[in-house]
Amino acid sequence: MRAVLADAVALYATADESDSLHERAMEDFARLEKDDRQVLVTHPTLLETHALVLKRMGIAAAYRWMDYMADADLVNPTAEDYRQAIVRIRVFSDQDITLFDATVAAVAARLGLEVWTYDHHFDVMRVPVWR
């Protein structure tokens, strides 16, 4: 499968023009499209990003973002993905890795995908990052 798994940092950056990573995220998204890469989103990432858009950009932006994401290619983590995420968090107990990020890492490992992110925690967890 020619796909990447999106992290909330990258998704949010595409939505918020004032985000310091917005321009980079838009360029990366265009490159993904040009390379015919499918962008997959886990359900937890969808929820996390919506919460960020709502909190930082307001209700109207959150509605627009939801409309935009209505046709997203979603991946549902398995119970085993969550167990593996908890293991990852414990292995890297000196880091402030969220369950969101550890779950994306576990799903990426299971599916053999790179993660589209700008979050250094994925490098710490030794997850292949799309760059």
Long-range contacts (C-beta under 8 A, 24 or more apart in sequence): 1-38, 1-111, 1-113, 2-35, 2-36, 2-37, 2-38, 3-37, 3-38, 3-39, 3-40, 3-73, 3-111, 3-113, 4-32, 4-37, 4-38, 4-39, 4-40, 4-113, 4-114, 4-115, 4-116, 4-130, 5-40, 5-41, 5-42, 5-75, 5-104, 5-107, 5-108, 5-111, 5-113, 5-114, 5-115, 5-116, 6-39, 6-40, 6-41, 6-45, 6-115, 6-116, 6-117, 7-45, 7-101, 7-104, 7-115, 7-116, 7-117, 7-118, 7-119, 7-122, 8-45, 8-48, 8-49, 8-52, 8-100, 9-117, 9-118, 9-119, 10-116, 10-117, 10-118, 11-41, 11-45, 11-49, 12-49, 12-52, 12-53, 12-56, 13-118, 15-49, 15-53, 15-57, 15-61, 15-65, 15-68, 16-53, 16-56, 16-57, 21-118, 24-118, 25-118, 28-116, 32-116, 32-130, 37-130, 38-73, 39-72, 39-73, 39-116, 40-73, 40-74, 40-75, 40-111, 40-113, 41-69, 41-72, 41-73, 41-74, 41-75, 42-74, 42-75, 42-76, 42-77, 42-103, 42-104, 42-107, 43-74, 43-75, 43-76, 43-77, 44-77, 44-99, 44-100, 44-103, 44-104, 45-100, 45-104, 46-72, 46-74, 48-100, 75-107, 75-111, 77-103, 77-106, 77-107, 78-110, 80-106, 80-110, 81-106, 81-107, 81-110, 82-106, 84-109, 84-110, 88-125, 92-121, 92-124, 92-125, 95-121, 95-124, 96-121, 97-121, 97-124, 97-125, 101-125
